[in-house]
Amino acid sequence: MAARPIKAPGPDKGIMFQNYSLLPWLTVQGNIELAVKQVFPDMPRGERRRYCQHYIDLVSLTGSDWKLPGELSGGMRQRLSLARTLAMKPEVLLLDEPLSALDALTRSVLQDEIIRIWEEDRRTVVMITNDVDEAVIMADRIVPLTPGPAASFGKEFAVSLPRPRDRATLNFNEDYKHLRNEVTKYLIQVNSESKELSPVADLPLPDLQPITPGPRAYPNPYGEAVRVIDGFNLVMPKGEVVSIIGHSGCGKSTVLTMLAGLNETSGGSIAVAGREISGPGPDRAVVFQAPCLLPWMTSLQNVLLGVDRVYPHGTKAERRQIAEYYLSAVGLADSLHKFPREMSGGMQQRVGIARAIALKPRVLLLDEPFGRLDSLTRMDLQEVILRVLDRERITTLLITHDIDEAIFMSDRVCMMTSGPKARVGKLLDIPFERPRDRATVLEHSSYYDLRVELVAFLEEQDHRGGKSKQPRDDNWDDTMHLVEAMSATQHDVPALQGRTPSPTRMTTLIANPAAKPSLRQPQELLATLLDESRELTAVERFAKLHDDGAAPEQAKYYRDLIPAVLPEAGQQYAFDVDLDACSGCKACVSACHHLNGLEPDETWRSVGLLIGQTSATSGDLPILQHVTTACHHCVDPGCLAGCPTNAYEKDPVTGIVRHLDDQCFGCQYCTMACPYEVPQYSQSKGIVRKCDMCHGRLAAGEAPACVQACPNGAIRIGVVDVSDVLTATEQGVFLPDTPPSQLTHPTTTYRSQRGLPAGTAGADDGFAEPQHAHAPLVAMLVLTQMSVGVVAASVIARWLGAGEWCEAGIIVGMIVGQLGLAVAPLHLGRPHLAFRAVLGWRHSWLSREAIMFGVYAAFSVAAAAFAIMPHLEGWLPTFATSATTYLLPAALRSPLEALALLSGAVAVYCSAKIYIFTGRVFWEWRRTLPLFGGTSLVLGLAATASVAAIAGFPSPALTWFALLVAAAKLLYEASLFRHVHDADGDLRLTAKLQLGPFRPVTTTRLILGAVGVTGLLVACLGLAPAAFVTLGAVALVAGEFAERWLYFSTVIPLRMPGGTPTR
């Protein structure tokens, strides 16, 4: 570019994507100003605002500079994206399908807008597009890309049409026709050369007929509303393909959803094959714009999902044969076992088509099925559908914005007038014979005449300029008929005639009407509102009503999905769960897993079950309540407070608790500190990960995976007041059978109209399973606590004048401590990052433990140096002895030993606090402090007594003291077993684990403890003290390892209610 190679992104290259890539919390002015600041950092503030305003005016957004992106229509957002790109003054403007997501009319308006701006600024523009007409109208050159892989530039076409180019007159321009035909033929040619579709396999089709259930009525919950469809009358013979075109908002999709049975009519009738419809049914199959495949199922399984319901009387082999036949018919014979993620968008849409046709519907409803696909794939799928329709003779209704698609695929094109009270404005017969060849159709003499007629009708109906100009026929039949008519020889499907015309006009309702009479707008404002509806989507239109203070009753269906604005001070985002709507289907779990790329054994969301019983006055009925749960993004998150590496952060604006993967070293402490078992350890990555409320999607105005997937709308994102959360959680208001809410103050809101009776408990209540033993932690804790005890006992004995053997005890204690610290990093998923353990010292007990044991290690080494130096003086050179005496004067020995004792005691206390902090009952201070302190005392006294005996200075007092402490600790541990007879409680479950699955470990621990106490007793009686004290000390050390193993393995973690245990 400009004779310079392109090596990186830069402001000289402005990019405009198909999606808007706008920051939802910034206004129109703010989004543009953010980009301008980066490119022109020295521009004064006042000048910068005027500069931004110039580009706002340039794209016709004057007066909208204060609006947020959520308040703009799709077309307005794309204008904003264009203004932001132009404001950076790029040398080259790169447009990546910027208009493909918009309807035809908005697209044409923005095309004109871009051309106008291009003519004013004269920028170099490179545009990616799938629309041949768009390329011809806008470009100077068209360069097709050949299909990938190994895509390359194809034949170049020069566009010599004079500017300005008027769409209405271009259809009469021979140069335009020739160029358009040449480009289209070239695309057809390269597509046919490159595609390698599987041929239709020669598969037999079982002679099964679908079972069609009776109609199912869906009551209309709405109130008064605007008439969208009024006097729509259409009769379709069997096997006919009819396209419906019209401007956005004219009711095309309303017609389709009524025929599908998803939206009731308020008058008239819709009948298919001799029966009036009143709800959804398999006789009408729908293919949507998005494939709508279940991501955890293969293409074959997705098709079988419908086949199994419609052909329940067929054998499993026959149903599979049907699914394989129709997948083969759409060219997917070699992709039966592929998952959606392994297929392109076109292949996924083929699966959707196969799934629909496999039901053998009487009517196939296509709702813009190719709108998201590129030109080549769109052409390909159009031909696939036509082949299948010709073979199966399925009556088909196609909704489309694409005029060429309507002409190519249809037998008739139904042109709808602009709403309100839209009707069939005109029916256009398409004279082309079937089967159709695209190149032949393009060369047909009537092709451009048909095109001109359709374009003229749409321009006539353009409600940007006012009401429809189409005259009303006073003799029009006001009843709505959509009939599949048959010839007299087709007795298999009887004909249907419409209901007698009603004296009142047929009215159907929009999907989300204003239900309250008070919300009805004056008639003179109707045209204005309809003009806005041309620019705003349904969600945005209703959002605007809400912002204006008039929210319809149905607002919850779009407004409550995700918050419209960021939380204010003292607020944060939170999950909002409607328990009455949760069916336990686990769609949220699957979506969270797949959309976040989790590993097979990793899950960030789970579904539990609460079981209870109503009171006798209510019939004494059982209660089964499913509960979906993920991270509660607590006010005081335990994971954040416990993390030693500061790998968690709580967003100051949204309150979302996020995990920083690159900061984590895999200690897994957060999995213990979180009372809801939210963080999940990834063995392959060596780190912990957790739910972050899909913050990236939220920031872009998209709902989290679980919210999108829930079929019942049970999960939403709300904004909560932190003060209200604290008040409620301090009073214990949360869910039955959940950890104490006072621990971390969870923000998730669980709502239920029915309520939950007292005594409701999780389905896994009373169920316990072994926990991870954390072997490196077991070794580290036992050895470091033993080290502190040995050094303390030896130092105190030295102070009391016990003799030179104390020096050996100090050295042994120091060595044991170093071993304990050396083994600690083995517990980490990323041991090379162990140095990060001290970063969270302000809030994490684990960081404090690491710091204090580091201090203890230094002081214990100094104490050991004093102990060993007298024995090395004869071995060291004189200068080394002098240097040591100078650096470690004898006066410092006792202070350093005292500091070693003090820092060791504090370190052991920090170790205990790590586990006390978690709130687990078995790890409460009443048990943890005696166990950890007892280990230091028992092993310190026993090991020191053993050292003294081996050195030839047995100490009966020390041995008796060790015996009494060891026996007391053993009895205290055994006291746990009395809880096995408790009615409930976590200590009862821990006791049952120790006496059940862990009985061998428990027995070993008690035997080793008894052997240790017996050995000390024999030594106290004067029988071979050196041997029996050492035997007792070794047995006690081994017993402490077993005790600590049970400490980790049999604890009952705090958690949300789980499912019914399977073992």
N, C-alpha and C positions, 0 to 999 in steps of 0.2 A: 504494500500500500504506500503510495507516494514514494515509490522506489525503495521502500524499506521493508524488510521481511517482518512478518507478524510473529512475535514470540510469546506474547502474553496479553491478557485483557487490558484494556485501557480506555480512557474517555474519548479517544479518537474513533472508537467503534461503538456506536449506540445500538443496543439490542432491544427488540420488542418481541416478547414471547406470546404464545397463544394464551397462557394464563397470565394474569395481570401482574403478579409479583409485587404487589403493593403492601406497605406496612399498614395493617388495619387500624392501628391506634393513632395514626397521623392523618391530618386533613389533606385535602387536595393540595393546598399551599405547602403543607409540611412535607409531603412526599416529594414534591418538585424541589423544594428548598434543600432537602437533605442531599439530593444529588448535586445540586449547584454548589453547595458548600465544599463538597469533595473535589470538584473540578476547579472552582474559583474561590479558594479559601481566603483570599485577600479582598474580596469584593465587600464594600461597606454594607451594613445591614439594610439600610433604606434602599440603596440601589439594588440589592439582591431581591428584595420584595417586589420592587417595580419590574425587575427582570423576570421573575417568576410569573407575575401577573400578565406580562406580555404573552407568555406561552399558554397561560390559562385562557386568555382571550382568543389566541390563535386557534385553539381546538374547540372553541365554542362552549367553554365551561364557565363563562362569566356568571357570577352570582353563586357559584357552587364551591368557591375556594375554601369555605369554612366546613364543608361536608366531609364526613369520613367515607372511606371506600364502601362500607356496608350500606351507606345511604344512597349509593349510586347504582344505576343499572349497569348491565354488562357492557353496553356500548359506551356509556360514560366512563366506566373504568378503563376501557381500552383507549379512550381519548386521553385520559389522564396519563396512562402509560406512554402514549405517544408524546405528550407534552414534556414529560420528564426526560424522555430520550432526547428530544430535540433541544431541550434547555442545556444539555451538556455540550452542544455544538460539535457533534461528532463529524468526522470527515466522511464516514460511511455509515449509512443507516441499514441495519440488518433486521428484517422483519420475518419472524419464524411463525408462519401460519397465524398471523395476528387476528384474523377475522373468522376462522373456521368454526369457532364455537357459537357464533352469532346467527340469528335468523337472516333470511335473504334480504329483507328490507333494511334492517340495521346494517348489514354487511355492505349493501350498496351505498348507503349514506356515508359510512366510514371510508369506503373506497374513494368516494368523491372528495372527502375531507383530506385524505392522505395525498391525493393527486394535487389538490389546491395548494397544500403546504409545500409539496415538492416543487411545484412551479414557482412558488415565492422564494424558497430558500435554495433551490437548485442543488440539493444534496445527492450524492451517489447512493442509490438504494439497491440492495439485494434482498429479494423477497422469496421466501419459501411458501409455496401454495399448492394445494391439491385441486384447485378450481381452475379449469381451462379458461372459462369466461373471465375470471378475475385476472388471470395472467394476460389475456389478450387486451382487456380494457385498460390495464394499468401499466404494462411493461413496454419497453423499447425492444427488448430481446427476450426470447424464451429458450431456456436451456434445460431440457428434460434430464433427469438422472435415471440411469438404468437401475433395475432392482438389485438389491444386495443379496448375498454378500459380494464384496469386490465391486461395489457400485462405481460407476464412472459417468462422466459427462457424455450425453448422447448428441444427437443431431441438434444444431442450433437453428432457431427460427427467428428471423427479423420481423418485427412488427412495424410496418410502414404506414399504418392507419393514421390519418391526420388527427391532431388534437384541437379542441376537446372532443372526446369520443362520447357520443350520446347513445345510451343503451337502446332506446326505442328505434332509432334509425339504423343501428348497426345490423339488425336482422335483415335489412333490405340491401345491405352492402355486400356485393359479390366478393370483394377482397376479404372481408371479415369471414364470410362463410367458408371460403377456400382455406384461409389460414386455420380457422377453427377445426375444419375437417382434417387437415393435414396433421395438426398436432394430436388430435384424438386418434387418428389412424396409427400414428407413430407409437403412441402409448399402448394401443391395443397390440401392435406388433411386438414391442419389447416385452409386454406382459406375457403374450403367448409363447415367446421364445424362452422366457426365464422360468415360468411357473412349472412346478413339478407336482401337480396335484395327483393324489392317488385315484386311479380309475375306480369307477363304481364296481365293487366286487360282485361277482356272480353269486349272490346269496339268495336263497329262497326266503320268501316272506310268509310266515305262518298265517293260516287263515283264521285270524282272531278278530273279533269285533269288540271295540271298547264298550265297557259298561258305563252308561251315563247316569249319574245320580239325578234324583229329582231336583227341581229348582230350589235354591236356598235364598230366602229373602233377607235383605239387609235394610233395616228400618232407617228412614231418613232423619238424622238428628238435627237438621238445620231449620232455621226459621225463614223469614222472607228474604228474597234475594233478587238480584238483577236477572232478567231473562237472557240467557246466553244463546240458546238454540230455540228458534220459534218457527214452526212450520217446515221442518226438515223431512222431506219425503224422498226415499230412495229404494228402488227395488233392484235386487241383484240376482241374475240367473246363476245357477250352479256353475262353478268353475271360472266365473268372471273375476278379473282383477280390476279393481277401481282404486284410483288414487284420489286423495282429498288434498287440495292445496288451498291456501288462503293466508292472509296475514296473521301474525301472532296475535292471539287474543280473540280470534274469530270463532273458536270452539271446536277445532279439529280434534284435539285430544279429548275434549269432552264427549264428542260422538264416539270415539274409540272406547273410552272407559265405560260409557253407558252400554255399548254393545258387549263389552267384556263382563258386564255385570258388576263393575267396581263402583259405579256411580248411578244412583237411581234417577229415573225420570219423574217429573211431577205431573205428567200428563202424556196422553198418547200411548203408543205401544212400540215395542221392539220384538220381532219374532224371527226365529230361525228354525227352518225345517219343520214347520207345523206346530211349533210350541212357542208361546210367549215367554221371554226370559225374565227372570226376577232376581238373578244373582249369578256369580261366577260359575263356570262349569267347563269340563274338558272338551265340550263340543266347540268351544271358542278358545283358541290358543293365541298367546300374545308373545311377540318378539320385540323387546324394548331396544332403545338406543344403546344402553349398556348391556353386556352379555348376561349379567345376573346369574353367574355360575357359583356353586358352592366351592370355595377354594380348596377344601380338604378332600374333594372327590375328583376322580378322574373324569375324562369326557364321557366314557361309557357309563360310569356311575351316575353322572349328572342326567344323562338321558334316561337311564333305568329308573330314576327317582319318579318320573312321571309315568313311565310305562308300567311300573309295578302297581300304581294306583288305578290305572285305567284298564289294565288287563289282569285283574286278580285271578281270573279263572284259567289263565294259561299256565303252563308249566314254567319252571325257572329257565329251562333251555329255550323255550319259545319266546319268552320275554327278552332274553338276551339276544336272540336272533333278530328280533324286531329292532332293538337298539343298534345292533351292529349294521343292519341293513340301511337304516336311515343315516347313520354316521358315514357309511360308505357312499351313500347317495350324495352327500355334500362334500365328498372328497377327503374324508378323514379316516379311511380304512386303516392307515398305518399310525394313527394317533389315538387309538382307543384307550390307552393306559397312561396318557399324559395328563398332568394336572394343569389347571388354568395358567399357573405361573410359568409353565413350560411352553405355552403357546402364544402366538401373536394375537393381536386384537382381532384380526380377521378370522383366525382359526377359532377363537373363543366365540365369535358371533356365529360361525358355522355350527358349533355345538348347540347354541341356543336355537338355531333354526331346526336342526335335527330333532332336538327335544320337543319343539312345538309340533312339527309335522308327524313325529312318531305317535302322537296321541290320536292321529286320524281325525282332526277336527273338521267340523263342517265349515267353519269360518276361521281363516288365519288373519290375525290382526298384526300389522307391522307398524310400529310407532317409531318412525325415523331410524330404522335399524342400521343405516350406513352412515349416520351423521358424524361419527367420530373416526371414520376410516379414511385412508388416503385414496386418491383417485383410482389407482390400479386395483387395490383391494376392493374398492366399492364396485367397480365394473365387474370384477370377478364374481363377487357375491350376488350381484344383480342377476348375472347369467345362471349361477347355481340355483337361485330361487326359481327363476323362470323354468329351468329344466325340471325341477321337482314339481312345480305347479302344473306344468303341462302333462306330466306323467300321472299325478295324483288327482288332478281336476278339483283342486280345493278353491273354494270361493275366498277371495283375498281382498282385504281393505288395507291400503297403504297410506300412511300419513307422511308427507314429505314437503320440504321447502324447495326441493330441487326440481325445476321445470323439466330438464332433460331426463331425469330419472322417471318422472311421471309419464312422459311421452314414451320412453323405451319400455317400461314395464307394464303399462296399463292397457286395458281394453277401452276404458272410459276414464276421463278425468273429471272429478266433481269439484267445481270451483265454488267456494263458499263466500258469501258476502261478509263484509266486516260486521262485527257485533256492535252493540248488543242485538238480540233477536236475529242472529245469523241464520241463514237458510241456504239451500242450494241455489246459487245464483245462475249457474249454467252447467250443463253436462256436455262435455266434448268427446265425441267418438274418435278413437284412434284407429285408423284404417289399416295398420300394418298386420300382415299375416303372421301366424305363429307356426313353427318356432322362429324367433327373430335373430337376425345377425346385426350387430351394432353398426358395422361399416355400411351395410345395405340400408339400414334405417337412416343414417346420416345423409346418404345420397338420394333418399326418396324426395320426390318433388314436393310432397306435402309437409315435410319435416319443419321447415322454417315458417311455413304458414301457420302450423299448429303452435309453434313457439311464439310467434308474434301475437296470436290470439290470446294465449295464456298471459303473456307479459302485459298486453293491453288491459285485460281484465283486472290483473293485480294493481296496475297503476290507477285504474278507475276506482278501485276499492280502497286506495291508500287513505286511511283515516288520519293521517298526519294533517291532511289539508281540510278535514271536516268530515261530514257524514257520508255514508255510501251514496253514490250517485245512481246505483242500480234501482230502477223503479220497482215498486211493489205491485204484484199481480193480485188484484182484489179477489179473484176466483181461486187463489191458492188454497190447497187443502192444508188446513192447520194441523192435521194429525201427523205424527212422526212415524214413518214406516221404514224399516230396514229388513227386507224380505229376501230369502233365498228361494227363488221361483224355479220350478222344474217343468220340463216338458211332459206331455202326457205319457210318454213311454218310460219315464223314470219313476217307477213305482216304489223303489227302495227308500226314497226320501220324499215324503208327501209335501205338496205345495202348501204355502201359507198365505193367507190374505190378511191384510191389516184390519185393525179394529175400525168400526164405524167412526167417522170423524166426530170429534167432540165439539160441542158448541163453544167451548172455551179453548183458547189457544194453548198449545203444548208449551210447557216451560220446563227447562232443566236447570239444575243449579250448578254453580261453580264449586270447585272442591272445597274452598274455605270461605263461604259467604259471611257477610255480617249478619248475625242472627238476631240482633236486637233492633226493633223498629226505630229506636232513637239514633241508630247509626246510619240510617238511610240518608243519602245525600240528595240535595235538591236537584230537580231534573236539569236545571241549567248548568250544573256542575258536571253532569254525566260525561259530556264530551271531553271536558278537561281531564277527568279521571281516566277515561279511556286512552287519551293521548299519553298520559303518564304510564298506563299499563303497557304501552308499546315500548317504553324505555325500561320499565322495572319488571323484574321477575315477580312471581307470586309472593315469595317470601319477603322480598324487599318492599313490595307494595303494602303488605300487611304490617311490616315493620314501621313503615312510614305512618300508617294509620295509628299505630300504637304511640309513636313519637308525638303525633298530633293530639293525643289524649283520647282516642277512640279505638280501643282494642277490641276486636270481635271475640266472641267466646272461644272460637277455635284457635286463638292466638297461641295457646300452649303447644300446639302441634309444630309450630315453627320457632316460637320465641324462646321456649324453655330448653330447646335442644342444647344450645350453648349460649353463654352470655353475649349480649349485644355490645357491651362496653367493658372496659377494664375495671377491676375492683378499685374502689376509692380507699382512702386512708382508713385503716382499721378493718378492712375487709380482705377476703381472699377467695379464690376459686375453690370449689369443693364438689365432689360427686354427690348427686341427688338421686336416690334410688326409690322407686315406687314398688314396694314389696307386693302390692296387689297385682301388679302387672308382670312381675317376674315369674316365668314359667319353668325356670331351671333348664332351659334348652341348651345352655352353654355356647350359644352363638357368640357371646361376648368373649368367652375364653378363647375360642378358635380364632376370632378376628384379631384379638390382641396378640396371639401367638404368631399368626402368619404375617400380619401387617408390620409387626415389629421385628421380624426375623429372628425369633427365639429358637433356641436349640430344642431338640425333641423332649428332653427331660426338664425343660425350663418353663415356668409359667408365672405370669405377673398378675393374673386374675383367676379367681376360683369361684365356684358356686357351691355353697353349703346348704344344709337343711336344718331347719328348726322344727321340733316336734313338740306338740302340746295337746291340751284337751280343754274344750270349753266347759263351762260350769254345768251342773246338773239342770239348772233352769233353762239352759239353752239347748238341751238335748244331749249333753255329755258327748259331743262329737269330737273326733280327733282333728288336730290342726297340723297340716304339713305346709311349712312356709319355706320356699327357696330363698336363699340370700346370696346375691352376687357381691363380691368384695375384691378390692384391690388396695393399693396404697391409700390411706386416709389423709395424707398430706397434713399431718397433725400440726397443731399450733406449736407444741414443743416436741418435735420428732425425736424419738429415742435413737434412731439411726444416726442422725446428725450429732446429737450430744455424745454418743458413744464412739464415733469414728475417730481414730487416732491420726488419720492423715488428712483430715478436712476434705474428704472426698464427697461430701454432701453439701448442698447449698439450698437454702430456702429463698425462692425468688421474692425480693422485697415488694414487688407489685402484685404478682398473681398468687403468691403463697405456695406455689408448686414446689415440692421437695424433689430435687434432681440429684442424680448420682453422677459424679465426674469420673468416668471410666479411667481416664489417663492418670488420675491421682490415686486410685485405689491400689493397694498392694496385696489384697486378698486375705486379710486376717480373719474375715467372716464374723467379726464381733457384732456387726450390725444385724446379722441374722439372729443373734441372741438378744440384742438390745431392743429390737422392734417387738413389741408385744403382739403384733399381728402376723408375724412370719412373712412379711412382705419381701424384703431383699432375698434374692436367690443367688446362690453361689454357682458360677460356671466353671466346671472343672477344666474344660479345654482352654478357657481364656485366663483362668487364674484370678478372676476378679468377681465382685458381686455386682448384680444389676437389679433394677427395680422399675416399677411403673413410674412414669413421669407425666401422666395425664396427656400423653401425646402432645407435649407443649409446642412442638414444631407445627403440628396441624392446627392447634388452637391459635397460634400466632398468625397463621395464614387464613383464619376465619373458617377452618374446617373442624368438624367434630372429631373427637378421639375415636379410635378403632372400635372400642366397646360400645360407644354411643351409636355409631353408625350401624353396627351389626344387630343391635337388639331389635327383634321384630315387633316388640310390644311397646317400645319407647320407655322401658323401665329405667334406663340409665340416662342421666342428663348431667350437664355441668351447670352448677349454680354459683351464686356469689353469697357468701355468708359473712355475718359480722363476727369478728373474732371474740368480741366481748360476750356475745350471746353463746358462742361455742364454749367459752370458758365457764360461764354460768351453768350451762346445761351439764357439761362433763364433770364439773366439780360435784354436782348433785347425783352423778352416776347415770345420767340419761343417755343411753345409747341403744344397745340391743341386748336381749337376754343372752346369758351364757357366753359373754365376751369378756376380755380382760378389763380390769378396772379402768374406766375412761379417764380417771384423774392422772394416770401415769403420763400420757402424752397428749391428751386433749384432741382426739380425732375429730375431723371436720365433716366427714361424710354424714349426710342426712338420710335417714331411713324413714319412709312415710308409709302409713297403712291406714285405710279407712276402717278396716275391720278391727285393728288392734291385735295384740298378742296376749293371750291369757297368762296369768301368773303360773310360774312353774315350767314355762316353755324352755326347752333345752336343745342343744345341738344333737343331731343324730349320732354324733360320735362321742357324746357325753359318756364318761365312764370307760372310754376306750383309750388305751395307752400303747404306744409303740416305742421301741428302742430309738435312742438318738445317737448321733455321731459321737464317737468317743474322743476324738481329737488327741491321738497318741502323743504328738510332740508337746501339746499343752500339759498332758499328764506328767510327762518326764520333766518338763521345765518347772512346773509348780512343785513337784516333790523334791527335786534336787535343789532348787533355790531356797525353799523353806528349810530343808535339812541343813543347807550351808549356813543360813542365818542362825539356826539353833546351835550348830557345832561351834561356830566362831563365838557366839555369845557365851555358851557354857565354858569354853576354853579360856576366853578372856577373863571372865569373872573368876574362874578357878585360879588363874595366874595372879589376879589382883589379891586373892585370898591367900597367896603363897603356897599353892598346891605343888609346885615343882616344875622341872624342865619339861615334863611330858606335855604341859599345856601348849608349848611351842608347836609340837607335832599336831595337836588338835586344831590350832589356828590354821596351819598349813593345809591340813586335810579339808577343813571347812572352806577355805578359799578355792581349792581345786574343785571341789564338788560344785560350788557356785559357778565357776567358769564353765563347767560342763553343762550345767542347767541353762546358762545364757547361750551357749553355743548351739544347743539343740532347738532353742525357741524359733529361729527363723524357718525351720523345716515345716512349721505349720502354715507358712505364708504361701499364697499362690504365686507371688512374685518376690521370692526371698532376696533378690538383689536390690530391692527397694526398701529393705528393713530400716534403713536410716530415717525413713519418713515417719517412723512410729512416734516421734516426739513432737510432731507438728501441732497436734491437737491438745497440748498440755492445759490449755485454759478450760476445757470442758470434758475431756476424755480421761477416765480413770486408767485406761490402757496406756495412754501416753505418759501419765504420771507414774505408772508402774515401771515403764521402760526407763524413764529418767532416774527414778529412785534406785532401781537395780543397777543402773550404770554408775550412780554415785557410790552405792554399796560395793560394787566390784572394785572401784578405785581404792576405797578405804580398806577393804579386806586384803587387797594386794599389798598395800602399805603396811598393814598389821603383820601380814605374812613375811614381808621383807625384814621387819624388825626381828621376827622369830627365827628366820633362817640365817641372818647375817653372822651371828656368833659362830655358827658351825662352818661358815665358809671363809673366815678370816685367814686360816692357814693355807687356803687354796688360791687366794686372790693376790695379785701384786699389791705392793704397798700403796701405790697411787690410787688404786681402785678402792682399797679399804678407806683411805683418807677421804676420797670423794664421797663415798657412801656415808661416812660419819658426818661429813659436812652437810650433806643434803638431808639426812635423816638423823638429826640429833636425838639423843635418848630422851630429851625432855618432851618430844612430840609423840612418843609412843603411846602413852595412856590416852591423850586427847584423840589421837587418830583411831585407837581401838574403840573409844567411846562413840566416835562419829560412825564407825562401822556398825556398832550395835544399833545406834539410833536410826541410821539410814536403812538398815536391814529390816528393822521392825516396821518402819513406815512403808517400805516396799511390800512387805507381806500384807499389811493392811490395804494397800492399793490393790494388790492381787484379789483380796477378798471383796473389795468394793466393786470391782469389775463385774462380778457375778451377782452381788446383791442388787446392783443397779437395774438388772433386767426385770425384777419383780417376780421371778419364778418362785413358787412357794418353797420348793426344796432348796433353793439357793438363798433364802432369807438370811438375815444376819444372825438369827438365833442358831442356825446350823452352820453357815459358812465360816463365821469367825471362830467358833470352837474347833471346827475341822482343820482350818488352815493354821491357826495358832497351835492347835494340838499337834499337828505334824511337826512344826518347828521344835516344840518342846520334847516330844517323844523321841524323834530321831536325833535331835541335838544332844539330849542327855545320854541316850543309848550309845550313840557313836562316840561321844567324848569318854564315856565309861569304858568302852571297848579299847580306845586308844590308850587310856591310862593303864588298863590291865595288860595290854600287849607290851607296853613300855616297862612293865614290872612294878607299877605303882597302883595296884587295884584300889578303887575307891568305893567301899560299901555304901556310903551315904549317897553318892551319885547314882549308884546302881539301884538302890531302894527308891530314890526319887523317880528315876526313869520307869521302874516297874509300876509304881502307883499311877503315874500319869498315863502310861500305856494301857493299864487296865481300865482306868476311868474313861479314856477315849473309846475303847472297845465297847464298853457297856453303853456309852452314849450313842454310838452308831447302831447298836442292837436295839435301842429303844424305838427306832423307826418302825420296827415290825409290829408294835402294838396298834399302829394305825391301819393295819390290814383289816381290822374289824370295824372301822369307821363306816358310816352309812355312805359317805361320798367324800370328795376332796382329793387334791393332787397328791398329798402324802400317802393316802391309801393306794393310789395308782402306782406311785413310786415303790411302795413296799411290795405290791403285787408283782411288779417287774423284777425286783430283786429276788423275790421268792419264786418267780416263774421262769421266764426266759434266761435270767441272769443268776439262777440258783448256783450253777458251778462257780461263777466268779464270787458270789457272796460267800459260799462255803469255803472257797480258797482263802478269801480275805479273813474270815473268822478263824480258820485253822492257823494261818500264818500269825495272826495276832496272838492266839493262844500259845503257839510255840515260842514266840518272842517273849511273852510274859513269863512262861515257864523257864526259859533259858536264863532270864534275869533273876528269877527266884532261886534257881539252883546256884547261880553265881553268888547271890547274897548269902547263901548258906555256907559259902566257902569251898564248894566243890569245883575245882578247876575253873577259877573265875575267868581267866583269860579266854579259855575256849568257850564257856557258856555265855559270857557276856557278848563275845563276838557273834556266836550263833544267834543269840537273842536279837542283837542289833540288825543282823542280816535279815532275819525273819521279819522284823518290824519294818525294815525298808521295803521288802517285797510286799508286805501287807498294805503299806501306804500306797504303793502303786495300784494295787487292786482296789483299794478304797476310792482313789481318785478316778479310776476307770468307771466305777459305779456312779460317782458324782456326776460325770458327764452323760453317761449312757442311760441313766434311769430318771433324769429330771423330766418333768412334764412341762413342756413349753406353753406359754400363753399363746392363744391363737383364736381366730374367728371360728364359728361353728363349721364343722366339716360335713362330709357326706356319710352315708351309712357305711360302717366298716365292712370290709370284705374278708377279713381274717380275724 
